[in-house]
Amino acid sequence: MGRFALPVYREDGGIERYNAFHASLIVRHDENGKMYLYDMIDIKKETGNPLEL
């Protein structure tokens, strides 16, 4: 499970707030130890105050 946030911009270009999300990450672990993000599924917007992150 991962978390990420995207900014919501005002008309003047400043950041108004962030929308926070939870998602399940599909990751491949390669033989050389590297990890590759393949997809994000089950994306759900957090309903609480994003400042509580």
PDBQT receptor file of N, H, CA, C and O in Angstrom, charges set to zero:
ATOM      1  N   MET A   1       0.856  -1.172   0.000  1.00  0.00    +0.000 N 
ATOM      2  CA  MET A   1       0.000   0.000   0.000  1.00  0.00    +0.000 C 
ATOM      3  C   MET A   1       0.898   1.230   0.000  1.00  0.00    +0.000 C 
ATOM      4  O   MET A   1       1.853   1.310   0.772  1.00  0.00    +0.000 OA
ATOM      5  N   GLY A   2       0.594   2.165  -0.851  1.00  0.00    +0.000 N 
ATOM      6  H   GLY A   2      -0.182   2.100  -1.478  1.00  0.00    +0.000 HD
ATOM      7  CA  GLY A   2       1.354   3.395  -0.928  1.00  0.00    +0.000 C 
ATOM      8  C   GLY A   2       0.456   4.610  -0.770  1.00  0.00    +0.000 C 
ATOM      9  O   GLY A   2      -0.763   4.521  -0.916  1.00  0.00    +0.000 OA
ATOM     10  N   ARG A   3       1.058   5.718  -0.478  1.00  0.00    +0.000 N 
ATOM     11  H   ARG A   3       2.048   5.791  -0.360  1.00  0.00    +0.000 HD
ATOM     12  CA  ARG A   3       0.330   6.986  -0.353  1.00  0.00    +0.000 C 
ATOM     13  C   ARG A   3       1.017   8.028  -1.212  1.00  0.00    +0.000 C 
ATOM     14  O   ARG A   3       2.243   8.050  -1.327  1.00  0.00    +0.000 OA
ATOM     15  N   PHE A   4       0.210   8.894  -1.816  1.00  0.00    +0.000 N 
ATOM     16  H   PHE A   4      -0.786   8.876  -1.722  1.00  0.00    +0.000 HD
ATOM     17  CA  PHE A   4       0.767  10.004  -2.579  1.00  0.00    +0.000 C 
ATOM     18  C   PHE A   4      -0.229  11.154  -2.550  1.00  0.00    +0.000 C 
ATOM     19  O   PHE A   4      -1.398  10.965  -2.216  1.00  0.00    +0.000 OA
ATOM     20  N   ALA A   5       0.238  12.338  -2.899  1.00  0.00    +0.000 N 
ATOM     21  H   ALA A   5       1.188  12.491  -3.171  1.00  0.00    +0.000 HD
ATOM     22  CA  ALA A   5      -0.620  13.528  -2.900  1.00  0.00    +0.000 C 
ATOM     23  C   ALA A   5      -0.351  14.335  -4.163  1.00  0.00    +0.000 C 
ATOM     24  O   ALA A   5       0.770  14.378  -4.669  1.00  0.00    +0.000 OA
ATOM     25  N   LEU A   6      -1.404  14.971  -4.656  1.00  0.00    +0.000 N 
ATOM     26  H   LEU A   6      -2.315  14.935  -4.245  1.00  0.00    +0.000 HD
ATOM     27  CA  LEU A   6      -1.315  15.834  -5.829  1.00  0.00    +0.000 C 
ATOM     28  C   LEU A   6      -1.782  17.230  -5.447  1.00  0.00    +0.000 C 
ATOM     29  O   LEU A   6      -2.780  17.374  -4.741  1.00  0.00    +0.000 OA
ATOM     30  N   PRO A   7      -1.079  18.258  -5.900  1.00  0.00    +0.000 N 
ATOM     31  CA  PRO A   7      -1.487  19.623  -5.553  1.00  0.00    +0.000 C 
ATOM     32  C   PRO A   7      -2.726  20.054  -6.334  1.00  0.00    +0.000 C 
ATOM     33  O   PRO A   7      -2.936  19.637  -7.473  1.00  0.00    +0.000 OA
ATOM     34  N   VAL A   8      -3.538  20.892  -5.702  1.00  0.00    +0.000 N 
ATOM     35  H   VAL A   8      -3.368  21.231  -4.777  1.00  0.00    +0.000 HD
ATOM     36  CA  VAL A   8      -4.660  21.563  -6.362  1.00  0.00    +0.000 C 
ATOM     37  C   VAL A   8      -4.277  23.034  -6.414  1.00  0.00    +0.000 C 
ATOM     38  O   VAL A   8      -4.027  23.661  -5.385  1.00  0.00    +0.000 OA
ATOM     39  N   TYR A   9      -4.234  23.576  -7.630  1.00  0.00    +0.000 N 
ATOM     40  H   TYR A   9      -4.436  23.067  -8.466  1.00  0.00    +0.000 HD
ATOM     41  CA  TYR A   9      -3.741  24.939  -7.834  1.00  0.00    +0.000 C 
ATOM     42  C   TYR A   9      -4.883  25.958  -7.885  1.00  0.00    +0.000 C 
ATOM     43  O   TYR A   9      -5.970  25.667  -8.384  1.00  0.00    +0.000 OA
ATOM     44  N   ARG A  10      -4.613  27.156  -7.359  1.00  0.00    +0.000 N 
ATOM     45  H   ARG A  10      -3.729  27.392  -6.954  1.00  0.00    +0.000 HD
ATOM     46  CA  ARG A  10      -5.525  28.286  -7.493  1.00  0.00    +0.000 C 
ATOM     47  C   ARG A  10      -5.356  28.882  -8.888  1.00  0.00    +0.000 C 
ATOM     48  O   ARG A  10      -4.437  28.518  -9.621  1.00  0.00    +0.000 OA
ATOM     49  N   GLU A  11      -6.246  29.796  -9.246  1.00  0.00    +0.000 N 
ATOM     50  H   GLU A  11      -6.993  30.092  -8.651  1.00  0.00    +0.000 HD
ATOM     51  CA  GLU A  11      -6.158  30.439 -10.560  1.00  0.00    +0.000 C 
ATOM     52  C   GLU A  11      -4.887  31.265 -10.713  1.00  0.00    +0.000 C 
ATOM     53  O   GLU A  11      -4.402  31.443 -11.831  1.00  0.00    +0.000 OA
ATOM     54  N   ASP A  12      -4.333  31.776  -9.602  1.00  0.00    +0.000 N 
ATOM     55  H   ASP A  12      -4.727  31.632  -8.694  1.00  0.00    +0.000 HD
ATOM     56  CA  ASP A  12      -3.103  32.577  -9.684  1.00  0.00    +0.000 C 
ATOM     57  C   ASP A  12      -1.842  31.721  -9.741  1.00  0.00    +0.000 C 
ATOM     58  O   ASP A  12      -0.736  32.260  -9.767  1.00  0.00    +0.000 OA
ATOM     59  N   GLY A  13      -1.990  30.395  -9.761  1.00  0.00    +0.000 N 
ATOM     60  H   GLY A  13      -2.889  29.957  -9.739  1.00  0.00    +0.000 HD
ATOM     61  CA  GLY A  13      -0.846  29.495  -9.870  1.00  0.00    +0.000 C 
ATOM     62  C   GLY A  13      -0.317  28.977  -8.555  1.00  0.00    +0.000 C 
ATOM     63  O   GLY A  13       0.515  28.071  -8.550  1.00  0.00    +0.000 OA
ATOM     64  N   GLY A  14      -0.774  29.525  -7.428  1.00  0.00    +0.000 N 
ATOM     65  H   GLY A  14      -1.450  30.262  -7.432  1.00  0.00    +0.000 HD
ATOM     66  CA  GLY A  14      -0.342  29.035  -6.117  1.00  0.00    +0.000 C 
ATOM     67  C   GLY A  14      -1.064  27.750  -5.748  1.00  0.00    +0.000 C 
ATOM     68  O   GLY A  14      -2.102  27.420  -6.322  1.00  0.00    +0.000 OA
ATOM     69  N   ILE A  15      -0.512  27.037  -4.796  1.00  0.00    +0.000 N 
ATOM     70  H   ILE A  15       0.331  27.304  -4.329  1.00  0.00    +0.000 HD
ATOM     71  CA  ILE A  15      -1.107  25.784  -4.356  1.00  0.00    +0.000 C 
ATOM     72  C   ILE A  15      -2.180  26.075  -3.309  1.00  0.00    +0.000 C 
ATOM     73  O   ILE A  15      -1.922  26.731  -2.300  1.00  0.00    +0.000 OA
ATOM     74  N   GLU A  16      -3.375  25.580  -3.567  1.00  0.00    +0.000 N 
ATOM     75  H   GLU A  16      -3.584  25.047  -4.387  1.00  0.00    +0.000 HD
ATOM     76  CA  GLU A  16      -4.503  25.766  -2.654  1.00  0.00    +0.000 C 
ATOM     77  C   GLU A  16      -4.505  24.704  -1.566  1.00  0.00    +0.000 C 
ATOM     78  O   GLU A  16      -4.677  25.008  -0.385  1.00  0.00    +0.000 OA
ATOM     79  N   ARG A  17      -4.311  23.459  -1.974  1.00  0.00    +0.000 N 
ATOM     80  H   ARG A  17      -4.171  23.212  -2.933  1.00  0.00    +0.000 HD
ATOM     81  CA  ARG A  17      -4.306  22.323  -1.041  1.00  0.00    +0.000 C 
ATOM     82  C   ARG A  17      -3.745  21.106  -1.779  1.00  0.00    +0.000 C 
ATOM     83  O   ARG A  17      -3.427  21.174  -2.966  1.00  0.00    +0.000 OA
ATOM     84  N   TYR A  18      -3.631  20.008  -1.059  1.00  0.00    +0.000 N 
ATOM     85  H   TYR A  18      -3.889  19.953  -0.095  1.00  0.00    +0.000 HD
ATOM     86  CA  TYR A  18      -3.219  18.743  -1.660  1.00  0.00    +0.000 C 
ATOM     87  C   TYR A  18      -4.338  17.723  -1.493  1.00  0.00    +0.000 C 
ATOM     88  O   TYR A  18      -4.954  17.639  -0.431  1.00  0.00    +0.000 OA
ATOM     89  N   ASN A  19      -4.598  16.950  -2.538  1.00  0.00    +0.000 N 
ATOM     90  H   ASN A  19      -4.097  17.018  -3.401  1.00  0.00    +0.000 HD
ATOM     91  CA  ASN A  19      -5.489  15.812  -2.445  1.00  0.00    +0.000 C 
ATOM     92  C   ASN A  19      -4.625  14.581  -2.214  1.00  0.00    +0.000 C 
ATOM     93  O   ASN A  19      -3.727  14.294  -3.006  1.00  0.00    +0.000 OA
ATOM     94  N   ALA A  20      -4.890  13.854  -1.135  1.00  0.00    +0.000 N 
ATOM     95  H   ALA A  20      -5.619  14.087  -0.492  1.00  0.00    +0.000 HD
ATOM     96  CA  ALA A  20      -4.096  12.678  -0.777  1.00  0.00    +0.000 C 
ATOM     97  C   ALA A  20      -4.843  11.407  -1.168  1.00  0.00    +0.000 C 
ATOM     98  O   ALA A  20      -6.071  11.347  -1.110  1.00  0.00    +0.000 OA
ATOM     99  N   PHE A  21      -4.072  10.384  -1.571  1.00  0.00    +0.000 N 
ATOM    100  H   PHE A  21      -3.074  10.432  -1.619  1.00  0.00    +0.000 HD
ATOM    101  CA  PHE A  21      -4.635   9.128  -2.056  1.00  0.00    +0.000 C 
ATOM    102  C   PHE A  21      -3.889   7.941  -1.445  1.00  0.00    +0.000 C 
ATOM    103  O   PHE A  21      -2.718   8.051  -1.080  1.00  0.00    +0.000 OA
ATOM    104  N   HIS A  22      -4.587   6.801  -1.339  1.00  0.00    +0.000 N 
ATOM    105  H   HIS A  22      -5.538   6.712  -1.635  1.00  0.00    +0.000 HD
ATOM    106  CA  HIS A  22      -3.995   5.499  -1.029  1.00  0.00    +0.000 C 
ATOM    107  C   HIS A  22      -4.067   4.662  -2.303  1.00  0.00    +0.000 C 
ATOM    108  O   HIS A  22      -5.015   4.806  -3.076  1.00  0.00    +0.000 OA
ATOM    109  N   ALA A  23      -3.095   3.797  -2.536  1.00  0.00    +0.000 N 
ATOM    110  H   ALA A  23      -2.325   3.679  -1.908  1.00  0.00    +0.000 HD
ATOM    111  CA  ALA A  23      -3.128   2.918  -3.706  1.00  0.00    +0.000 C 
ATOM    112  C   ALA A  23      -2.308   1.665  -3.425  1.00  0.00    +0.000 C 
ATOM    113  O   ALA A  23      -1.360   1.689  -2.640  1.00  0.00    +0.000 OA
ATOM    114  N   SER A  24      -2.686   0.578  -4.076  1.00  0.00    +0.000 N 
ATOM    115  H   SER A  24      -3.456   0.558  -4.713  1.00  0.00    +0.000 HD
ATOM    116  CA  SER A  24      -1.883  -0.646  -4.057  1.00  0.00    +0.000 C 
ATOM    117  C   SER A  24      -0.897  -0.557  -5.209  1.00  0.00    +0.000 C 
ATOM    118  O   SER A  24      -1.283  -0.261  -6.341  1.00  0.00    +0.000 OA
ATOM    119  N   LEU A  25       0.370  -0.810  -4.927  1.00  0.00    +0.000 N 
ATOM    120  H   LEU A  25       0.683  -1.050  -4.008  1.00  0.00    +0.000 HD
ATOM    121  CA  LEU A  25       1.428  -0.697  -5.931  1.00  0.00    +0.000 C 
ATOM    122  C   LEU A  25       1.824  -2.072  -6.446  1.00  0.00    +0.000 C 
ATOM    123  O   LEU A  25       2.038  -2.998  -5.663  1.00  0.00    +0.000 OA
ATOM    124  N   ILE A  26       1.921  -2.204  -7.766  1.00  0.00    +0.000 N 
ATOM    125  H   ILE A  26       1.748  -1.452  -8.402  1.00  0.00    +0.000 HD
ATOM    126  CA  ILE A  26       2.404  -3.428  -8.396  1.00  0.00    +0.000 C 
ATOM    127  C   ILE A  26       3.868  -3.182  -8.763  1.00  0.00    +0.000 C 
ATOM    128  O   ILE A  26       4.174  -2.374  -9.640  1.00  0.00    +0.000 OA
ATOM    129  N   VAL A  27       4.773  -3.898  -8.071  1.00  0.00    +0.000 N 
ATOM    130  H   VAL A  27       4.524  -4.554  -7.358  1.00  0.00    +0.000 HD
ATOM    131  CA  VAL A  27       6.205  -3.660  -8.207  1.00  0.00    +0.000 C 
ATOM    132  C   VAL A  27       6.909  -4.964  -8.583  1.00  0.00    +0.000 C 
ATOM    133  O   VAL A  27       6.611  -6.023  -8.031  1.00  0.00    +0.000 OA
ATOM    134  N   ARG A  28       7.845  -4.872  -9.527  1.00  0.00    +0.000 N 
ATOM    135  H   ARG A  28       8.087  -4.012  -9.975  1.00  0.00    +0.000 HD
ATOM    136  CA  ARG A  28       8.680  -6.020  -9.891  1.00  0.00    +0.000 C 
ATOM    137  C   ARG A  28      10.025  -5.869  -9.200  1.00  0.00    +0.000 C 
ATOM    138  O   ARG A  28      10.648  -4.809  -9.268  1.00  0.00    +0.000 OA
ATOM    139  N   HIS A  29      10.474  -6.926  -8.536  1.00  0.00    +0.000 N 
ATOM    140  H   HIS A  29       9.968  -7.787  -8.481  1.00  0.00    +0.000 HD
ATOM    141  CA  HIS A  29      11.801  -6.964  -7.931  1.00  0.00    +0.000 C 
ATOM    142  C   HIS A  29      12.711  -7.715  -8.896  1.00  0.00    +0.000 C 
ATOM    143  O   HIS A  29      12.550  -8.919  -9.094  1.00  0.00    +0.000 OA
ATOM    144  N   ASP A  30      13.659  -7.012  -9.493  1.00  0.00    +0.000 N 
ATOM    145  H   ASP A  30      13.790  -6.034  -9.332  1.00  0.00    +0.000 HD
ATOM    146  CA  ASP A  30      14.549  -7.598 -10.484  1.00  0.00    +0.000 C 
ATOM    147  C   ASP A  30      15.675  -8.373  -9.805  1.00  0.00    +0.000 C 
ATOM    148  O   ASP A  30      15.944  -8.178  -8.620  1.00  0.00    +0.000 OA
ATOM    149  N   GLU A  31      16.323  -9.241 -10.555  1.00  0.00    +0.000 N 
ATOM    150  H   GLU A  31      16.104  -9.399 -11.518  1.00  0.00    +0.000 HD
ATOM    151  CA  GLU A  31      17.435 -10.038 -10.024  1.00  0.00    +0.000 C 
ATOM    152  C   GLU A  31      18.592  -9.173  -9.562  1.00  0.00    +0.000 C 
ATOM    153  O   GLU A  31      19.337  -9.570  -8.666  1.00  0.00    +0.000 OA
ATOM    154  N   ASN A  32      18.759  -7.985 -10.164  1.00  0.00    +0.000 N 
ATOM    155  H   ASN A  32      18.153  -7.663 -10.891  1.00  0.00    +0.000 HD
ATOM    156  CA  ASN A  32      19.863  -7.104  -9.802  1.00  0.00    +0.000 C 
ATOM    157  C   ASN A  32      19.540  -6.239  -8.583  1.00  0.00    +0.000 C 
ATOM    158  O   ASN A  32      20.321  -5.353  -8.235  1.00  0.00    +0.000 OA
ATOM    159  N   GLY A  33      18.397  -6.486  -7.927  1.00  0.00    +0.000 N 
ATOM    160  H   GLY A  33      17.763  -7.206  -8.209  1.00  0.00    +0.000 HD
ATOM    161  CA  GLY A  33      18.032  -5.746  -6.725  1.00  0.00    +0.000 C 
ATOM    162  C   GLY A  33      17.206  -4.492  -6.969  1.00  0.00    +0.000 C 
ATOM    163  O   GLY A  33      16.728  -3.869  -6.021  1.00  0.00    +0.000 OA
ATOM    164  N   LYS A  34      17.034  -4.119  -8.225  1.00  0.00    +0.000 N 
ATOM    165  H   LYS A  34      17.421  -4.625  -8.995  1.00  0.00    +0.000 HD
ATOM    166  CA  LYS A  34      16.238  -2.934  -8.530  1.00  0.00    +0.000 C 
ATOM    167  C   LYS A  34      14.750  -3.266  -8.501  1.00  0.00    +0.000 C 
ATOM    168  O   LYS A  34      14.343  -4.401  -8.750  1.00  0.00    +0.000 OA
ATOM    169  N   MET A  35      13.940  -2.239  -8.187  1.00  0.00    +0.000 N 
ATOM    170  H   MET A  35      14.270  -1.317  -7.985  1.00  0.00    +0.000 HD
ATOM    171  CA  MET A  35      12.493  -2.404  -8.173  1.00  0.00    +0.000 C 
ATOM    172  C   MET A  35      11.895  -1.500  -9.246  1.00  0.00    +0.000 C 
ATOM    173  O   MET A  35      12.338  -0.366  -9.428  1.00  0.00    +0.000 OA
ATOM    174  N   TYR A  36      10.891  -2.006  -9.951  1.00  0.00    +0.000 N 
ATOM    175  H   TYR A  36      10.531  -2.928  -9.803  1.00  0.00    +0.000 HD
ATOM    176  CA  TYR A  36      10.245  -1.278 -11.025  1.00  0.00    +0.000 C 
ATOM    177  C   TYR A  36       8.751  -1.197 -10.756  1.00  0.00    +0.000 C 
ATOM    178  O   TYR A  36       8.088  -2.217 -10.564  1.00  0.00    +0.000 OA
ATOM    179  N   LEU A  37       8.218   0.042 -10.744  1.00  0.00    +0.000 N 
ATOM    180  H   LEU A  37       8.756   0.870 -10.900  1.00  0.00    +0.000 HD
ATOM    181  CA  LEU A  37       6.791   0.249 -10.554  1.00  0.00    +0.000 C 
ATOM    182  C   LEU A  37       6.070  -0.071 -11.854  1.00  0.00    +0.000 C 
ATOM    183  O   LEU A  37       6.351   0.533 -12.889  1.00  0.00    +0.000 OA
ATOM    184  N   TYR A  38       5.140  -1.023 -11.803  1.00  0.00    +0.000 N 
ATOM    185  H   TYR A  38       4.912  -1.514 -10.962  1.00  0.00    +0.000 HD
ATOM    186  CA  TYR A  38       4.373  -1.403 -12.987  1.00  0.00    +0.000 C 
ATOM    187  C   TYR A  38       3.022  -0.721 -13.023  1.00  0.00    +0.000 C 
ATOM    188  O   TYR A  38       2.588  -0.286 -14.090  1.00  0.00    +0.000 OA
ATOM    189  N   ASP A  39       2.341  -0.613 -11.890  1.00  0.00    +0.000 N 
ATOM    190  H   ASP A  39       2.694  -0.967 -11.024  1.00  0.00    +0.000 HD
ATOM    191  CA  ASP A  39       0.986  -0.085 -11.911  1.00  0.00    +0.000 C 
ATOM    192  C   ASP A  39       0.574   0.313 -10.502  1.00  0.00    +0.000 C 
ATOM    193  O   ASP A  39       1.180  -0.097  -9.512  1.00  0.00    +0.000 OA
ATOM    194  N   MET A  40      -0.474   1.124 -10.444  1.00  0.00    +0.000 N 
ATOM    195  H   MET A  40      -0.966   1.458 -11.249  1.00  0.00    +0.000 HD
ATOM    196  CA  MET A  40      -1.123   1.462  -9.174  1.00  0.00    +0.000 C 
ATOM    197  C   MET A  40      -2.592   1.098  -9.344  1.00  0.00    +0.000 C 
ATOM    198  O   MET A  40      -3.241   1.529 -10.297  1.00  0.00    +0.000 OA
ATOM    199  N   ILE A  41      -3.114   0.297  -8.406  1.00  0.00    +0.000 N 
ATOM    200  H   ILE A  41      -2.587  -0.052  -7.632  1.00  0.00    +0.000 HD
ATOM    201  CA  ILE A  41      -4.509  -0.131  -8.481  1.00  0.00    +0.000 C 
ATOM    202  C   ILE A  41      -5.211   0.199  -7.173  1.00  0.00    +0.000 C 
ATOM    203  O   ILE A  41      -4.571   0.561  -6.186  1.00  0.00    +0.000 OA
ATOM    204  N   ASP A  42      -6.520   0.071  -7.175  1.00  0.00    +0.000 N 
ATOM    205  H   ASP A  42      -7.041  -0.223  -7.977  1.00  0.00    +0.000 HD
ATOM    206  CA  ASP A  42      -7.346   0.331  -5.985  1.00  0.00    +0.000 C 
ATOM    207  C   ASP A  42      -7.079   1.725  -5.418  1.00  0.00    +0.000 C 
ATOM    208  O   ASP A  42      -6.935   1.881  -4.205  1.00  0.00    +0.000 OA
ATOM    209  N   ILE A  43      -7.013   2.726  -6.276  1.00  0.00    +0.000 N 
ATOM    210  H   ILE A  43      -7.130   2.599  -7.261  1.00  0.00    +0.000 HD
ATOM    211  CA  ILE A  43      -6.724   4.098  -5.852  1.00  0.00    +0.000 C 
ATOM    212  C   ILE A  43      -7.957   4.677  -5.170  1.00  0.00    +0.000 C 
ATOM    213  O   ILE A  43      -9.047   4.681  -5.741  1.00  0.00    +0.000 OA
ATOM    214  N   LYS A  44      -7.778   5.165  -3.944  1.00  0.00    +0.000 N 
ATOM    215  H   LYS A  44      -6.892   5.162  -3.479  1.00  0.00    +0.000 HD
ATOM    216  CA  LYS A  44      -8.865   5.750  -3.173  1.00  0.00    +0.000 C 
ATOM    217  C   LYS A  44      -8.416   7.092  -2.614  1.00  0.00    +0.000 C 
ATOM    218  O   LYS A  44      -7.332   7.198  -2.040  1.00  0.00    +0.000 OA
ATOM    219  N   LYS A  45      -9.245   8.113  -2.782  1.00  0.00    +0.000 N 
ATOM    220  H   LYS A  45     -10.126   8.026  -3.248  1.00  0.00    +0.000 HD
ATOM    221  CA  LYS A  45      -8.945   9.433  -2.238  1.00  0.00    +0.000 C 
ATOM    222  C   LYS A  45      -9.188   9.421  -0.735  1.00  0.00    +0.000 C 
ATOM    223  O   LYS A  45     -10.211   8.920  -0.268  1.00  0.00    +0.000 OA
ATOM    224  N   GLU A  46      -8.246   9.973   0.018  1.00  0.00    +0.000 N 
ATOM    225  H   GLU A  46      -7.415  10.380  -0.361  1.00  0.00    +0.000 HD
ATOM    226  CA  GLU A  46      -8.424  10.099   1.461  1.00  0.00    +0.000 C 
ATOM    227  C   GLU A  46      -9.490  11.149   1.734  1.00  0.00    +0.000 C 
ATOM    228  O   GLU A  46      -9.513  12.199   1.091  1.00  0.00    +0.000 OA
ATOM    229  N   THR A  47     -10.365  10.870   2.679  1.00  0.00    +0.000 N 
ATOM    230  H   THR A  47     -10.347  10.018   3.201  1.00  0.00    +0.000 HD
ATOM    231  CA  THR A  47     -11.459  11.789   2.969  1.00  0.00    +0.000 C 
ATOM    232  C   THR A  47     -11.133  12.727   4.121  1.00  0.00    +0.000 C 
ATOM    233  O   THR A  47     -11.866  13.690   4.349  1.00  0.00    +0.000 OA
ATOM    234  N   GLY A  48     -10.053  12.474   4.853  1.00  0.00    +0.000 N 
ATOM    235  H   GLY A  48      -9.458  11.692   4.668  1.00  0.00    +0.000 HD
ATOM    236  CA  GLY A  48      -9.675  13.335   5.968  1.00  0.00    +0.000 C 
ATOM    237  C   GLY A  48      -8.941  14.574   5.491  1.00  0.00    +0.000 C 
ATOM    238  O   GLY A  48      -8.781  14.790   4.290  1.00  0.00    +0.000 OA
ATOM    239  N   ASN A  49      -8.506  15.366   6.416  1.00  0.00    +0.000 N 
ATOM    240  H   ASN A  49      -8.636  15.190   7.392  1.00  0.00    +0.000 HD
ATOM    241  CA  ASN A  49      -7.760  16.589   6.133  1.00  0.00    +0.000 C 
ATOM    242  C   ASN A  49      -6.362  16.211   5.659  1.00  0.00    +0.000 C 
ATOM    243  O   ASN A  49      -5.622  15.583   6.416  1.00  0.00    +0.000 OA
ATOM    244  N   PRO A  50      -5.963  16.575   4.413  1.00  0.00    +0.000 N 
ATOM    245  CA  PRO A  50      -4.641  16.207   3.905  1.00  0.00    +0.000 C 
ATOM    246  C   PRO A  50      -3.493  16.752   4.736  1.00  0.00    +0.000 C 
ATOM    247  O   PRO A  50      -2.386  16.220   4.653  1.00  0.00    +0.000 OA
ATOM    248  N   LEU A  51      -3.710  17.794   5.536  1.00  0.00    +0.000 N 
ATOM    249  H   LEU A  51      -4.609  18.226   5.604  1.00  0.00    +0.000 HD
ATOM    250  CA  LEU A  51      -2.637  18.323   6.376  1.00  0.00    +0.000 C 
ATOM    251  C   LEU A  51      -2.263  17.369   7.496  1.00  0.00    +0.000 C 
ATOM    252  O   LEU A  51      -1.228  17.558   8.134  1.00  0.00    +0.000 OA
ATOM    253  N   GLU A  52      -3.077  16.343   7.757  1.00  0.00    +0.000 N 
ATOM    254  H   GLU A  52      -3.918  16.189   7.239  1.00  0.00    +0.000 HD
ATOM    255  CA  GLU A  52      -2.806  15.377   8.805  1.00  0.00    +0.000 C 
ATOM    256  C   GLU A  52      -1.845  14.279   8.364  1.00  0.00    +0.000 C 
ATOM    257  O   GLU A  52      -1.584  13.347   9.124  1.00  0.00    +0.000 OA
ATOM    258  N   LEU A  53      -1.311  14.380   7.131  1.00  0.00    +0.000 N 
ATOM    259  H   LEU A  53      -1.523  15.137   6.514  1.00  0.00    +0.000 HD
ATOM    260  CA  LEU A  53      -0.386  13.368   6.646  1.00  0.00    +0.000 C 
ATOM    261  C   LEU A  53       0.811  13.366   7.539  1.00  0.00    +0.000 C 
ATOM    262  O   LEU A  53       1.739  12.586   7.326  1.00  0.00    +0.000 OA
TER     263      LEU A  53
